[in-house]
């Protein structure tokens, strides 16, 4: 498994940075659609949300695989941040799709802001040398 670790570590690194960038882009889009245009969630935007959620699940699965192989992050709290980043969007998807009075883009503004902040914090507690 030692030969697999560098590949998983690099993949985990790259996906985390991509997730942060895509999360910030989606946050900007949510602010534009919701606060500037006063629009509602579009079908394309919701598909983007689902794609980012899938990306976070893949990222967490890679991290859990590395953990299962015996490799540990620099700080164990990294695991909590990883779980938080993965669960941030599904919570706000649930809120947006089930609320009687639709919070529309507000849920996604909060969701992407929270997810980006947690990813940034997770990056700061990440890889051990």
N, C-alpha and C positions, 0 to 999 in steps of 0.2 A: 504493500500500500504506500510505501514511502515514495515510489516513483509516480504515483497518482497525485500526491499532495501538491506539487508545484502547479499542475494543470488546474486542479480545483481551486487553489488559492488565487491564481491569476484570473480564472473565470469569475470567482466570487468578487474579486477586486473590480473587474471591468463592469460587471452587471450592477454593482452597487453605485458606481459613478454614473452609469447610464440611467439607473432608476432615479437618482437625485436630479439629473438634468431633465429627464422626461417629466418627473414630478413637478419641477419648477415651471416647465413649459405648460403643463396641464393646469397648474395654479394660475398662471397668467391668462390662459384661455378662459378659465372659469370666471376670473374677475372681469375679463372683457365681456363675456356673454352675459353674466349675471348682473354686474354692477354698472357697466357702461351702456350696453345695449338693452338691459332689462329684459333679457330673453330667458327662455326656459331651456331645460336640458334637451339637447338634440340627440337624435339616434346615433349620429357619428361620434359625438362626445361621449355618450354612454359606452359605446364600443371601445373607445380609447381608455375609458376608466377600467373596463373589464380586461383590456390588454395589459395595463399597468398592474392590475391585481394579479394577473397570471405571471407577470415578470417577477413580482415580489414573492410569489409562491415558489417559483424556480430558484430564486436567490436564497430563500430560506431552506429549501431542500438541499442545495449545495452546501450551505453552512452546516446543516444537520449531518450531512454525509461526512464532512470533515471532522465534526465532533465525534461521530460514531467511530471513525477510524483512529481516534485517540488524539487528534490535534486540537489544541485549545486556543481560544482567542487571548489577546493580551490581558483583558479584563473580563471576568465572567459575566458582568452586567451586559456585555455585548449580546448575550443570548436573549435577555429581556428586551433590549432595543430591537433586535431582529424580529422577535415575535410582535412587538408593538407596531413596527413598520409594516409587517405583513397584514396585521389585523385592522389597521387604520382605515383603509378604503372599504373593506367589506362592511364595517359598521356604518359608515356614511352612505353606502349604497343601500343598505337596509333602511336607514332613516329616510332617504329620499324616495324610495319606491313604495314604502308602506304608510307614510304619514297621510292623514286625512287632509290636513292643510299643508300642501306641498311646500317644503322649504326650498325646492328647486335647486338653483346653483349654489345656494348658501351652504348646503351640506358638502358639496364638492370643494368649495373654497376652503372650508375648515378641514376637510379630509386631506386634501393635497398639501395644505400648509403644515398640518400635523405630521403627515408622512414624510415630507421633505426635512422637517426639523429632526424627526427621529432618525432618519437615515444619516443625516449629518452627524448626529451624536453617536450613532453606531459606528460610523467610519472612524471617529475619534477614539473609540475603545477597541478597535479591531485587531488586526493581525499581530501576532507575537513574533517579533524579529524575524 
